[in-house]
Amino acid sequence: MDKETQDAERMLRELRPVPPADFVRELEARLVTRTRRRERYRVLAAGGALCTLLAALTLVLAIAGLLPIGGGEPVQAGPRCTTTMVLQYERRPVLVVDSEGTIRTEQRTVAVRKPVKRCR
């Protein structure tokens, strides 16, 4: 480059307009708050859309009968089933104090009643 072109470029760089510092601060503050507001609205819209989608999916599955919501017959035991008490004998440990005052365990046979469901 020749000297005249270099001088012209240097002069243009030096005379470049610079906005006032107050203007720059205010502009940056406005742009940042707009961006944050937009992000909040985007998150809110995405959350609302997700909730609506899940509610619609649940409703469709319930109508189709694939979910146990408000449909079908109640579950009941068969009419011929009864619960009876059965007497069983079990060996259980029991704490015993002997004549010397020491504590030891013994196995004793004890009658125990247990409920049993019987269907015919």
Backbone bond lengths (Angstrom), bond angles and torsions (degrees), N, CA, C in turn:
res aa  C-N    CA-C-N  psi(-1)  N-CA   C-N-CA  omega(-1)  CA-C   N-CA-C  phi
1 M - - - 1.440 - - 1.523 109.44 -
2 D 1.279 113.14 149.09 1.465 115.92 179.26 1.518 109.95 -87.09
3 K 1.288 116.28 170.41 1.461 122.92 -173.02 1.519 111.94 -66.21
4 E 1.305 118.66 -35.77 1.465 121.27 -178.20 1.537 110.56 -66.48
5 T 1.319 117.34 -40.37 1.465 121.11 179.57 1.523 110.21 -66.34
6 Q 1.324 116.05 -41.25 1.462 119.23 178.83 1.523 111.17 -64.24
7 D 1.316 117.09 -41.17 1.463 120.46 178.27 1.533 110.79 -63.51
8 A 1.331 117.26 -41.32 1.460 121.01 -179.55 1.543 110.35 -64.76
9 E 1.305 117.43 -41.95 1.474 120.57 179.27 1.524 110.71 -66.01
10 R 1.325 117.68 -41.21 1.452 121.34 178.51 1.520 110.49 -63.07
11 M 1.322 116.83 -41.90 1.451 120.75 -179.60 1.544 110.90 -66.40
12 L 1.334 118.17 -39.04 1.458 121.15 177.55 1.531 111.43 -65.27
13 R 1.333 116.88 -39.02 1.465 120.10 177.75 1.528 110.91 -65.03
14 E 1.295 117.79 -41.20 1.465 121.64 -178.60 1.525 111.92 -69.86
15 L 1.345 117.91 -34.02 1.457 121.73 -177.19 1.534 112.72 -93.42
16 R 1.335 116.10 11.27 1.466 120.13 179.94 1.524 109.48 -60.67
17 P 1.357 118.12 132.48 1.460 120.00 -177.82 1.529 110.61 -69.42
18 V 1.324 116.61 138.43 1.466 123.52 179.26 1.528 107.48 -121.39
19 P 1.344 117.82 123.56 1.465 119.47 -179.74 1.528 110.50 -70.58
20 P 1.321 117.20 155.94 1.464 120.42 178.87 1.537 110.45 -63.52
21 A 1.302 115.99 150.18 1.471 121.35 -177.03 1.527 111.59 -62.43
22 D 1.346 118.82 -37.61 1.466 121.69 179.30 1.528 110.82 -61.44
23 F 1.327 115.91 -43.07 1.457 120.64 179.62 1.529 110.95 -61.46
24 V 1.322 116.84 -43.47 1.464 121.61 -179.42 1.530 110.46 -62.58
25 R 1.348 117.80 -45.08 1.468 121.80 179.56 1.527 111.67 -61.72
26 E 1.346 116.66 -45.15 1.460 120.16 -179.70 1.533 111.50 -64.50
27 L 1.317 116.16 -41.53 1.454 120.59 179.99 1.530 111.22 -64.23
28 E 1.319 117.27 -44.71 1.461 120.80 178.35 1.525 111.20 -62.50
29 A 1.335 117.02 -41.62 1.466 120.62 -179.95 1.530 110.73 -62.90
30 R 1.328 117.79 -43.45 1.457 121.22 179.39 1.532 111.43 -64.11
31 L 1.327 116.97 -42.42 1.459 120.21 -179.05 1.520 111.56 -66.65
32 V 1.319 118.26 -38.88 1.468 121.60 -179.78 1.519 110.29 -67.66
33 T 1.347 118.74 -43.70 1.467 119.97 -179.18 1.523 110.80 -66.79
34 R 1.316 118.62 -36.02 1.468 120.34 177.25 1.526 110.20 -63.59
35 T 1.325 116.23 -41.68 1.460 120.25 -179.74 1.517 110.60 -64.36
36 R 1.334 117.56 -43.23 1.463 121.03 -179.93 1.531 110.52 -64.91
37 R 1.319 116.78 -40.93 1.463 119.12 178.44 1.518 110.65 -63.39
38 R 1.311 116.53 -42.55 1.462 120.06 179.12 1.524 110.77 -62.20
39 E 1.344 116.92 -40.68 1.461 120.11 178.58 1.526 110.54 -63.60
40 R 1.324 117.28 -40.86 1.468 120.46 179.27 1.525 110.46 -62.41
41 Y 1.329 116.10 -44.11 1.455 119.45 179.88 1.524 111.17 -65.97
42 R 1.317 117.52 -35.64 1.460 120.68 178.23 1.529 110.46 -65.09
43 V 1.318 116.28 -44.63 1.470 120.08 179.06 1.526 110.12 -63.98
44 L 1.320 116.93 -43.22 1.459 121.24 178.92 1.528 110.94 -62.53
45 A 1.308 117.10 -43.42 1.466 120.95 179.41 1.526 111.21 -66.12
46 A 1.318 117.49 -40.60 1.466 120.55 179.05 1.525 110.62 -65.53
47 G 1.321 118.05 -41.91 1.462 121.47 178.19 1.518 111.90 -64.28
48 G 1.316 116.81 -42.58 1.467 120.59 177.62 1.516 111.84 -63.84
49 A 1.323 116.49 -41.43 1.462 120.44 178.77 1.525 110.81 -64.37
50 L 1.320 117.56 -40.26 1.459 121.24 178.86 1.529 111.19 -64.49
51 C 1.328 117.20 -44.65 1.476 120.99 178.22 1.526 111.11 -61.97
52 T 1.311 116.67 -43.26 1.466 120.58 179.10 1.521 110.63 -63.54
53 L 1.313 117.33 -42.06 1.462 121.82 179.03 1.529 111.13 -62.04
54 L 1.333 117.15 -45.56 1.465 120.40 179.61 1.525 111.94 -64.99
55 A 1.332 117.30 -39.53 1.463 120.59 178.08 1.524 110.43 -64.56
56 A 1.320 117.62 -43.40 1.461 121.03 179.55 1.528 111.12 -65.39
57 L 1.324 117.22 -40.45 1.461 121.20 178.80 1.524 110.87 -64.11
58 T 1.333 117.17 -42.36 1.461 121.13 178.04 1.521 110.76 -63.27
59 L 1.304 117.08 -42.70 1.464 121.14 179.47 1.529 111.21 -63.28
60 V 1.302 117.44 -44.18 1.471 121.25 -179.71 1.528 110.30 -64.09
61 L 1.330 117.88 -43.77 1.460 120.47 179.25 1.524 111.86 -66.47
62 A 1.331 117.36 -35.58 1.469 120.54 178.08 1.523 110.63 -67.63
63 I 1.317 116.85 -40.71 1.462 120.36 178.65 1.520 110.45 -66.55
64 A 1.326 116.64 -37.98 1.468 120.55 -179.96 1.523 111.60 -72.47
65 G 1.318 118.16 -12.13 1.460 121.32 178.54 1.511 113.56 86.60
66 L 1.308 117.99 14.53 1.454 120.92 -179.58 1.523 112.84 -90.07
67 L 1.324 116.78 -9.00 1.460 120.71 177.05 1.525 108.88 -116.80
68 P 1.316 117.59 148.73 1.469 119.73 -179.13 1.525 113.16 -83.59
69 I 1.318 117.67 41.15 1.457 121.18 -178.08 1.526 108.95 -100.17
70 G 1.315 116.69 113.07 1.448 122.62 171.16 1.513 116.65 60.13
71 G 1.278 119.71 25.20 1.441 119.18 -179.31 1.508 111.24 -141.84
72 G 1.299 116.27 171.49 1.447 120.90 177.29 1.513 111.93 84.80
73 E 1.312 114.98 175.61 1.443 120.91 179.65 1.521 110.21 -93.69
74 P 1.328 117.26 149.55 1.459 118.85 177.90 1.526 110.43 -67.81
75 V 1.291 116.25 146.54 1.459 121.82 -179.21 1.519 108.50 -85.67
76 Q 1.335 116.21 129.52 1.456 121.08 179.68 1.516 108.99 -136.90
77 A 1.324 114.90 153.93 1.459 120.02 175.87 1.515 108.85 -70.21
78 G 1.308 115.11 154.55 1.458 119.64 178.24 1.527 110.51 -61.78
79 P 1.326 117.52 149.27 1.453 120.60 -175.90 1.530 113.30 -69.67
80 R 1.315 118.12 -15.90 1.452 120.56 -176.72 1.521 111.94 -100.47
81 C 1.316 118.89 13.48 1.465 121.74 179.32 1.520 109.58 -98.01
82 T 1.327 115.00 138.31 1.467 120.51 176.86 1.516 109.22 -134.97
83 T 1.307 115.59 154.45 1.454 120.92 175.97 1.524 107.57 -107.45
84 T 1.323 115.34 122.89 1.460 120.11 179.50 1.524 109.97 -120.85
85 M 1.318 115.70 156.81 1.464 121.16 177.69 1.528 108.19 -94.87
86 V 1.316 116.06 128.73 1.465 122.03 -178.74 1.516 108.09 -114.75
87 L 1.305 116.05 137.60 1.458 122.02 178.70 1.524 108.07 -92.38
88 Q 1.336 116.54 120.58 1.464 121.58 179.57 1.523 107.97 -125.08
89 Y 1.311 115.01 154.67 1.470 120.59 178.20 1.517 108.10 -110.24
90 E 1.333 115.18 129.47 1.461 120.90 -179.08 1.514 109.36 -130.07
91 R 1.337 114.19 151.72 1.470 119.78 173.92 1.522 106.88 -93.94
92 R 1.328 114.36 124.25 1.462 120.11 -179.02 1.518 109.79 -129.42
93 P 1.355 115.72 146.82 1.472 118.24 178.38 1.531 110.35 -75.64
94 V 1.316 115.28 141.84 1.459 122.09 179.77 1.526 107.91 -133.03
95 L 1.354 117.28 137.24 1.466 121.32 176.72 1.525 108.86 -82.25
96 V 1.351 114.56 131.78 1.455 120.31 -177.83 1.525 108.56 -130.37
97 V 1.346 116.79 138.03 1.465 121.72 174.58 1.527 106.49 -99.79
98 D 1.332 115.90 120.09 1.470 118.03 -179.35 1.531 111.33 -84.36
99 S 1.322 117.22 -177.16 1.464 122.26 -174.68 1.524 113.01 -64.84
100 E 1.322 118.08 -22.15 1.465 121.21 179.37 1.536 112.28 -88.01
101 G 1.322 117.47 -5.40 1.457 121.63 178.42 1.512 114.60 92.13
102 T 1.333 119.27 5.46 1.468 121.26 177.90 1.525 109.70 -88.97
103 I 1.304 114.97 148.67 1.459 121.15 -179.37 1.519 108.81 -97.64
104 R 1.331 115.69 132.94 1.463 120.56 177.64 1.531 108.26 -142.89
105 T 1.337 115.56 167.10 1.464 119.36 179.87 1.515 109.67 -106.24
106 E 1.321 115.48 144.41 1.459 122.57 174.50 1.517 108.79 -129.04
107 Q 1.316 116.35 150.01 1.460 121.50 174.98 1.519 108.08 -92.76
108 R 1.338 116.53 124.52 1.457 120.95 178.99 1.525 108.83 -126.25
109 T 1.307 115.79 146.14 1.452 121.28 176.89 1.520 108.05 -86.55
110 V 1.362 114.68 125.86 1.455 121.19 -174.94 1.535 108.35 -126.79
111 A 1.335 117.05 139.28 1.467 121.28 175.54 1.525 108.58 -80.93
112 V 1.337 116.51 129.63 1.460 122.68 -177.05 1.526 108.20 -128.20
113 R 1.342 117.11 134.14 1.465 122.04 176.00 1.535 108.42 -95.67
114 K 1.331 116.63 128.48 1.467 121.66 -179.30 1.519 109.06 -129.15
115 P 1.363 117.05 140.46 1.461 118.74 175.86 1.529 110.87 -78.49
116 V 1.346 115.40 138.11 1.462 121.67 179.42 1.524 107.67 -132.64
117 K 1.325 116.56 133.77 1.451 121.43 178.77 1.526 108.50 -93.28
118 R 1.320 115.77 127.21 1.470 121.04 -177.62 1.529 108.93 -123.96
119 C 1.320 115.18 127.57 1.459 120.61 179.24 1.518 109.48 -119.84
120 R 1.343 116.74 142.30 1.473 120.82 179.74 1.498 110.36 -114.80
